[in-house]
Amino acid sequence: MGFVNDGAALAPGVRVRHPDRSDWGIGQVQSAIGSRITVNFPHCGKVTINADVVALVAVDTDVGA
């Protein structure tokens, strides 16, 4: 798991969490256009995040599989 500073590295389907909002849960990237990342979080809904301001944390969902 690691911080994602480049919006281009976040393809639809990638699981992420917001570094300051753990209460939102693990979200799934819906779209990534430039630095605008739309993520669907289970406890917050769809949120558009500016990747230039917030470094989302990629979550490895294969751990323990």
TIGUVO-556925 format. One line per field, with one value per residue (C-alpha): z, x, y; chain. Coordinates in Angstrom, 2 decimals, padded with zeros to 5 digits, always signed. Each point is the difference from the previous one (the first is absolute). Layout:
<nodes>
w = Z ... .
u = X ... .
v = Y ... .
ch = A ... .
</nodes>
This chain:
<nodes>
w = +000.00 -000.77 -000.72 -003.54 -001.04 -003.71 -001.02 -003.17 +002.15 +001.17 -002.53 +000.47 +002.33 +002.20 +003.74 +002.04 +003.32 +000.87 +002.35 +002.24 -000.18 +001.07 +000.98 -003.72 -000.40 -002.96 -003.25 -003.62 -002.68 -002.49 -002.32 -000.19 -002.29 +000.56 +003.71 +000.53 +001.50 +000.63 +002.71 +001.30 +003.77 +001.85 +002.89 -001.90 -003.59 -003.10 +000.66 -002.49 +001.35 -001.28 -000.09 +000.03 +003.53 +001.45 -000.43 +000.06 +001.47 -002.28 +001.79 -000.94 +000.09 -000.82 +003.39 +001.80 -003.06 .
u = +000.00 +001.31 -000.80 -001.02 +001.22 -000.59 -003.66 +000.90 +000.97 -003.60 -001.98 -003.69 -000.43 +003.02 -000.78 +001.12 -000.51 +000.14 +002.96 -002.00 -003.47 +000.28 -003.69 -000.87 +001.29 +001.82 -001.20 +000.16 +001.23 -002.78 +001.93 +003.32 +000.27 +003.17 +000.23 -003.79 -000.69 -003.58 -000.20 -003.04 +000.41 -002.36 -000.70 +000.06 -001.08 +001.67 +002.63 +002.17 +003.52 +002.76 +003.06 +002.24 -001.29 -000.79 +002.27 -002.40 +001.33 -000.16 -001.33 +001.27 -003.13 +001.98 +001.73 -000.92 -001.61 .
v = +000.00 +003.46 +003.61 +000.85 +003.44 -000.39 +000.05 -001.92 -003.01 -000.38 -001.97 -000.78 -002.95 +000.73 -000.10 +003.00 +001.71 +003.70 +000.65 +002.35 -001.59 -003.63 +000.16 +000.07 -003.58 -001.50 +001.53 -001.04 +002.38 +000.73 +002.33 +001.83 +003.02 +001.96 +000.73 -000.42 -003.41 -001.14 -002.65 -001.86 -000.42 -002.38 +002.39 +003.28 -000.62 +001.43 +002.63 +001.88 +000.46 +002.27 -002.28 +003.10 +000.72 -003.44 -003.03 -002.94 -003.23 -003.03 -003.09 -003.43 -002.15 -003.19 -000.10 -003.20 -001.56 .
ch = A A A A A A A A A A A A A A A A A A A A A A A A A A A A A A A A A A A A A A A A A A A A A A A A A A A A A A A A A A A A A A A A A .
</nodes>
